[in-house]
Amino acid sequence: MNDYEILSEHDLVFEFSDYREFIKAIGPKDPVKNKTLPLKVPYSYGTLWRGASNLSHNLVPAALRPNNKDALVTYAGMNGGSQWLDREDWQIEYEFLALRNFFDQANTLGLQIPDEDGLIGSGGAFVDDSTPSKIDWPDKKLRPLLGLAQHHELPTRLLDWSRSHFIAAYFAASGAVSRLNEKFDEQFKTDSTVLDLVKAFPPDNIDSKLVVWTLNAGPMLIPQLGEHLKIEDLHLVGVIRHGNNHIVAQKGCFTLRTLSKDISIKDAVTDRRSLIKYTLDKRPDLLHFFKAYTLPITEAPELLIYLNSIGFSRSVIYPGYTGVVEDLKEQSSVRKLTRHYEISNS
């Protein structure tokens, strides 16, 4: 079962057909609790959000997704086959090598990188003769660097969330617009007069829906607020935000599932379970802290227009010149799709 099916079976999926109702539903139910409060915790104790353009998406960090095995081998600078990554100890080794290569290359180029915990060794490269701690991977001193690498598309064990429901909705809508645009162009090549995206993406098909996942982070992730509810291997990760424009703009934070203390790493098969599947297996009584909100992807253009109107656009979420250019492309796609809608529905 995928994450959508698990939550659906437990009545934790909420379906919407109109983007306005969808936005209203995913918003914080108690805005006060979603502010950063003066508690000794890394983030607010309210809800975290994560958006995806389709319901086949599972809450699995990039480094553990099966389709990222070859990419991880590449970033690690190795030539071995990806089958090695089916063993937990080799999976950790390759993640570590990829992170070390990221650090060394960025440092060589004089790019700003977090080094509050002394990651630079005496030779100017990654900590001298360092090896990954397979008992406590990834250890805390590496997490700021992992956060930076994650936001520049290096696969890590961190799973991105946002403290803004608007930003999560943006990611879901942006990915959905990209899917709609591909289908639009594909149909246009064969028939420029019949461009029925609603028919191409039937609303009752799970592949035709975008999703925003929510997680009640406080009781489940912050010991001070819910020690009796906490899963010991699941953590809310705080990282240094200075120098990481992406995490600032995206109001980002991370969850991290560390290795269970009761397994032998040397003999273990790589655990690629999603966060929801892991919770179901480990603490099914805590599954209700997750929810999924869905919307037909044909609503995505209007949703994206709305989000742009209140200040959530590609160039804001990815600050910089590249973000501006990608923003122009996305706006063009939205205009094309909305023009089509006006024609096909008239």
C-alpha positions as CSV (number, residue, x, y, z in Angstrom):
1,M,0.0,0.0,0.0
2,N,1.2,3.5,-0.7
3,D,0.9,6.4,1.7
4,Y,-2.4,7.6,0.2
5,E,-4.0,4.2,0.5
6,I,-2.8,3.8,4.1
7,L,-4.3,7.2,5.2
8,S,-7.4,6.6,3.2
9,E,-8.0,3.3,4.9
10,H,-7.8,5.1,8.2
11,D,-10.1,8.0,7.2
12,L,-7.3,10.5,7.1
13,V,-7.7,11.6,3.5
14,F,-9.8,14.7,2.6
15,E,-10.9,15.2,-1.0
16,F,-11.7,18.6,-2.5
17,S,-12.8,19.6,-6.0
18,D,-12.4,23.4,-5.7
19,Y,-9.0,25.1,-5.0
20,R,-10.6,27.7,-2.7
21,E,-12.1,25.1,-0.4
22,F,-8.8,23.2,-0.6
23,I,-6.7,26.2,0.5
24,K,-9.1,26.9,3.3
25,A,-9.0,23.2,4.5
26,I,-5.2,22.9,4.6
27,G,-4.7,26.1,6.5
28,P,-3.8,26.1,10.2
29,K,-6.8,25.5,12.4
30,D,-5.3,27.4,15.3
31,P,-3.0,30.1,13.9
32,V,-1.6,30.9,17.3
33,K,-0.1,27.4,17.7
34,N,1.6,27.7,14.3
35,K,3.7,30.7,15.3
36,T,7.2,30.3,16.5
37,L,6.8,30.5,20.3
38,P,9.5,31.1,22.9
39,L,9.9,27.4,23.8
40,K,13.1,25.5,23.8
41,V,12.2,23.7,20.7
42,P,13.5,24.1,17.1
43,Y,10.3,25.1,15.5
44,S,6.6,25.9,16.2
45,Y,4.6,23.1,17.7
46,G,1.9,23.2,15.1
47,T,1.5,21.7,11.7
48,L,4.1,20.9,9.0
49,W,3.1,20.7,5.3
50,R,4.5,19.0,2.2
51,G,3.0,19.2,-1.3
52,A,3.3,16.8,-4.2
53,S,1.8,16.8,-7.7
54,N,0.4,13.3,-7.5
55,L,-0.8,10.7,-5.1
56,S,1.8,8.1,-6.1
57,H,4.2,10.2,-4.1
58,N,5.3,8.7,-0.8
59,L,7.0,10.3,2.2
60,V,10.4,8.8,1.5
61,P,13.6,11.0,1.6
62,A,15.4,11.3,-1.7
63,A,18.4,9.2,-0.6
64,L,16.1,6.2,0.1
65,R,14.0,6.3,-3.0
66,P,14.7,3.3,-5.2
67,N,14.8,5.4,-8.4
68,N,17.6,7.5,-6.9
69,K,20.0,4.6,-6.5
70,D,22.0,5.4,-9.6
71,A,22.1,9.1,-8.8
72,L,23.5,8.4,-5.4
73,V,26.2,6.2,-6.9
74,T,27.1,9.0,-9.3
75,Y,27.3,11.7,-6.5
76,A,29.4,9.4,-4.4
77,G,31.9,9.2,-7.3
78,M,31.8,5.4,-7.3
79,N,31.6,3.0,-10.3
80,G,29.9,0.1,-8.5
81,G,26.4,-1.1,-9.3
82,S,23.5,0.3,-7.4
83,Q,22.6,-3.2,-6.0
84,W,25.1,-2.6,-3.3
85,L,22.7,0.0,-1.9
86,D,20.3,-2.8,-0.9
87,R,22.5,-3.2,2.2
88,E,22.2,-0.6,4.9
89,D,25.9,-0.3,5.6
90,W,26.7,0.4,1.9
91,Q,23.7,2.8,1.6
92,I,25.2,4.8,4.5
93,E,28.7,4.7,3.0
94,Y,27.5,6.1,-0.4
95,E,25.4,8.8,1.3
96,F,28.5,9.8,3.3
97,L,30.7,9.9,0.2
98,A,28.2,12.0,-1.8
99,L,28.1,14.5,1.1
100,R,31.9,14.6,1.4
101,N,32.2,15.2,-2.3
102,F,29.6,18.0,-2.1
103,F,31.5,19.6,0.8
104,D,35.0,19.3,-0.8
105,Q,33.8,20.8,-4.2
106,A,31.9,23.6,-2.6
107,N,34.8,24.5,-0.3
108,T,37.3,24.4,-3.2
109,L,35.1,26.9,-5.0
110,G,34.9,29.2,-2.0
111,L,31.2,28.7,-1.5
112,Q,29.7,29.4,1.9
113,I,29.1,26.2,3.8
114,P,28.2,25.6,7.4
115,D,31.2,24.6,9.5
116,E,30.1,25.3,13.1
117,D,31.2,21.8,14.1
118,G,34.6,21.9,12.5
119,L,34.0,19.9,9.4
120,I,37.2,21.2,7.7
121,G,40.2,19.0,8.4
122,S,43.8,20.2,8.6
123,G,44.3,19.6,4.9
124,G,41.3,21.8,4.0
125,A,39.2,18.9,3.0
126,F,36.4,17.1,4.8
127,V,37.2,16.0,8.3
128,D,40.5,14.1,8.2
129,D,40.1,10.3,7.8
130,S,36.5,10.6,8.7
131,T,34.1,7.7,8.2
132,P,30.3,7.7,8.7
133,S,29.0,6.7,12.1
134,K,26.9,3.7,11.2
135,I,25.5,3.6,14.7
136,D,24.1,7.1,14.7
137,W,23.8,8.1,11.0
138,P,23.7,10.9,10.2
139,D,25.3,12.3,13.3
140,K,24.3,15.8,14.5
141,K,27.4,17.7,13.3
142,L,26.6,16.8,9.7
143,R,23.0,17.9,9.7
144,P,23.5,21.6,8.8
145,L,25.6,20.5,5.8
146,L,22.9,17.9,4.9
147,G,20.3,20.6,5.0
148,L,22.3,22.7,2.5
149,A,23.0,19.8,0.2
150,Q,19.3,18.7,0.3
151,H,18.1,22.1,-0.9
152,H,20.5,21.9,-3.8
153,E,19.2,18.5,-4.9
154,L,21.8,16.1,-3.4
155,P,19.9,13.0,-2.2
156,T,19.9,12.8,1.7
157,R,17.9,11.2,4.4
158,L,16.3,14.5,5.3
159,L,12.6,14.9,4.2
160,D,11.6,18.5,3.4
161,W,8.6,20.1,5.0
162,S,7.4,23.7,5.1
163,R,5.9,25.7,8.0
164,S,3.7,27.4,5.4
165,H,0.7,25.7,3.9
166,F,0.8,28.2,1.0
167,I,4.3,27.0,0.1
168,A,3.3,23.4,0.2
169,A,0.3,24.2,-2.0
170,Y,2.7,26.0,-4.4
171,F,4.9,22.9,-4.8
172,A,1.9,20.7,-5.4
173,A,0.3,23.1,-7.9
174,S,3.6,23.8,-9.7
175,G,4.3,20.1,-10.2
176,A,0.7,19.6,-11.4
177,V,0.9,22.5,-13.9
178,S,4.1,20.9,-15.3
179,R,2.2,17.6,-15.7
180,L,-0.8,19.3,-17.4
181,N,1.5,21.2,-19.7
182,E,3.2,18.0,-20.8
183,K,-0.1,16.4,-21.6
184,F,-1.3,19.6,-23.3
185,D,1.7,19.6,-25.6
186,E,1.4,15.9,-26.3
187,Q,-2.3,16.2,-27.3
188,F,-1.6,19.3,-29.4
189,K,0.8,17.4,-31.6
190,T,-1.9,15.1,-32.8
191,D,-5.0,17.2,-32.5
192,S,-4.9,20.9,-32.0
193,T,-8.7,21.2,-31.7
194,V,-9.4,18.6,-29.1
195,L,-7.4,19.4,-26.0
196,D,-9.6,18.0,-23.2
197,L,-7.4,17.9,-20.1
198,V,-10.3,16.9,-17.9
199,K,-10.7,13.8,-20.0
200,A,-7.0,13.1,-19.9
201,F,-7.0,13.4,-16.1
202,P,-10.4,12.1,-14.8
203,P,-11.1,13.6,-11.4
204,D,-11.9,10.1,-9.9
205,N,-8.4,8.8,-10.8
206,I,-5.7,9.0,-8.1
207,D,-3.1,9.8,-10.7
208,S,-5.2,12.9,-11.5
209,K,-4.9,14.5,-8.0
210,L,-2.3,16.7,-6.3
211,V,-1.8,16.4,-2.6
212,V,-0.7,18.3,0.5
213,W,0.4,16.1,3.4
214,T,0.2,17.5,6.9
215,L,2.0,16.4,10.0
216,N,1.2,17.5,13.6
217,A,4.8,17.9,14.5
218,G,4.5,18.9,18.2
219,P,3.4,15.8,20.1
220,M,5.1,13.4,17.7
221,L,8.5,15.1,17.3
222,I,9.2,17.4,20.2
223,P,10.0,15.6,23.5
224,Q,9.1,18.6,25.6
225,L,5.6,18.5,24.4
226,G,4.8,14.8,24.1
227,E,7.4,12.4,25.3
228,H,5.0,9.5,25.7
229,L,3.9,9.9,22.1
230,K,7.4,10.3,20.5
231,I,8.8,7.7,18.1
232,E,12.4,7.5,19.3
233,D,13.9,7.1,15.8
234,L,11.9,10.1,14.3
235,H,13.3,13.6,14.7
236,L,12.5,17.2,13.8
237,V,15.8,18.7,12.5
238,G,16.9,22.3,13.0
239,V,19.7,23.6,10.8
240,I,21.6,26.8,10.5
241,R,19.6,29.0,8.1
242,H,22.2,31.6,7.3
243,G,23.6,31.1,3.8
244,N,20.8,28.8,2.8
245,N,18.4,31.0,0.8
246,H,16.2,28.2,-0.2
247,I,15.3,27.0,3.3
248,V,14.6,30.6,4.3
249,A,12.4,31.4,1.3
250,Q,10.6,28.1,1.6
251,K,10.1,28.3,5.4
252,G,11.7,24.9,5.4
253,C,12.4,22.3,8.0
254,F,13.1,18.6,7.9
255,T,12.2,15.3,9.5
256,L,14.8,12.6,9.9
257,R,14.3,8.9,10.7
258,T,17.5,7.6,12.2
259,L,18.5,4.0,12.4
260,S,16.9,1.8,14.9
261,K,19.2,0.9,17.8
262,D,18.0,-2.7,17.8
263,I,19.3,-3.8,14.4
264,S,22.7,-4.9,13.2
265,I,23.7,-2.5,10.5
266,K,26.2,-4.9,9.0
267,D,23.4,-7.5,8.3
268,A,20.5,-5.1,7.7
269,V,18.7,-4.6,4.4
270,T,18.2,-1.0,3.6
271,D,15.0,0.3,5.1
272,R,13.1,2.3,2.4
273,R,9.8,2.5,4.2
274,S,7.9,5.8,3.9
275,L,7.4,7.9,7.0
276,I,3.8,6.9,7.1
277,K,4.4,3.2,6.5
278,Y,7.1,3.3,9.3
279,T,4.6,5.0,11.7
280,L,2.0,2.4,10.8
281,D,4.4,-0.4,11.6
282,K,6.0,1.1,14.6
283,R,3.3,3.2,16.3
284,P,-0.1,2.8,14.6
285,D,-1.7,4.8,17.4
286,L,0.1,7.9,16.1
287,L,-0.9,7.6,12.5
288,H,-3.7,10.2,13.1
289,F,-1.0,12.9,13.3
290,F,-0.8,12.6,9.5
291,K,-3.4,13.8,7.0
292,A,-3.7,14.1,3.2
293,Y,-5.7,16.7,1.3
294,T,-6.3,16.2,-2.4
295,L,-7.4,18.3,-5.3
296,P,-7.9,17.5,-9.0
297,I,-4.8,18.6,-10.9
298,T,-7.0,20.4,-13.4
299,E,-7.5,23.0,-10.6
300,A,-3.8,23.6,-10.4
301,P,-3.6,26.5,-12.9
302,E,-6.2,28.5,-10.9
303,L,-4.6,27.6,-7.7
304,L,-1.2,28.8,-9.0
305,I,-2.7,32.1,-10.1
306,Y,-4.2,32.6,-6.7
307,L,-0.9,31.7,-4.9
308,N,1.0,34.1,-7.2
309,S,-1.5,36.9,-6.3
310,I,-0.6,36.6,-2.6
311,G,3.1,36.4,-3.1
312,F,4.0,32.8,-3.5
313,S,5.7,32.3,-6.9
314,R,8.7,30.4,-8.3
315,S,11.0,33.5,-8.1
316,V,10.0,34.0,-4.4
317,I,10.5,30.4,-3.4
318,Y,13.7,30.0,-5.4
319,P,15.3,33.5,-5.0
320,G,17.8,34.4,-7.7
321,Y,18.1,34.8,-11.4
322,T,17.4,31.2,-12.2
323,G,14.2,31.5,-10.2
324,V,13.1,34.5,-12.2
325,V,13.6,32.8,-15.5
326,E,11.8,29.6,-14.3
327,D,9.0,31.9,-13.0
328,L,8.5,33.4,-16.5
329,K,8.3,29.9,-18.0
330,E,5.8,28.8,-15.4
331,Q,3.6,31.9,-16.0
332,S,3.6,31.1,-19.7
333,S,2.4,27.5,-19.0
334,V,-0.4,28.8,-16.8
335,R,-1.5,31.3,-19.4
336,K,-1.6,28.6,-22.0
337,L,-3.6,26.2,-19.8
338,T,-6.1,28.8,-18.7
339,R,-6.7,29.9,-22.3
340,H,-7.3,26.3,-23.2
341,Y,-9.8,26.0,-20.3
342,E,-11.7,29.0,-21.5
343,I,-12.0,27.5,-25.0
344,S,-12.7,23.9,-24.0
345,N,-15.3,24.8,-21.4
346,S,-17.2,27.4,-23.5
